[in-house]
Amino acid sequence: MAKALGEVKAIPEAAQFDVVHQLGLASTAQQALIEQKDLIHQWATDLFATTRNAFYIGRGTDYYVSLEASLKLKEISYVQAEGFAAGELKHGTIALIEKDTPLVAFISDPETAAHTRSNADEIAARGAKVLRIVTQAQAQDEDQIVIPDIDPLLAPLLSIIPAQLLAYYTSFDRGYDVDRPRNLAKSVTVE
């Protein structure tokens, strides 16, 4: 994909360089996030050790990351997890929040950061355990996982890394085979 983007003639040369530069930053940042695996493992233990349910929220591209993150947690650790658009929590889902319910909030877009943070704070006020995965530019003192700044459209490449590690360590800690999730076909076998 990066090669194709760089070769498109309609993209000015300066923009081509920026795409290549941003993807290079993403690669370096992904490795740095993987190196934080011990910290992320601790968060997985704190959040998901005994829970049966979990929620993920985000806005814009972060919403799609929340969907993917919840799917991964479901698939390999068997925790009932759902991803939601952060602004939709008040339309019924908030009624499911109890003390110690895990919630992971993705905050990478500067235009929606304040709103998503407000939603996460509202859930925390109800006793939930909230983990915020945020970009450096949006980070505040109470945020737990800070990802390096990158173009907001590429931020999902970074924010999905801690989400996948959370799912991995939750499954591992629960004694499940991460590489062979039950009832999950790795390829389509029926028509």
Secondary structure, DSSP 8 states (H G I E B T S, - for coil): -HHHHHH-TTS-HHHHHHHHHHHHHHHHHHHHHHTTHHHHHHHHHHHHSS-SEEEEEESTHHHHHHHHHHHHHHHHH--EEEEEEGGGTTTTGGGG--TT-EEEEEE--TTTHHHHHHHHHHHHHTT-EEEEEEEGGG--TT-SEEE----TTTHHHHHHHHHHHHHHHHHHHTT--TTS-TT--SS----
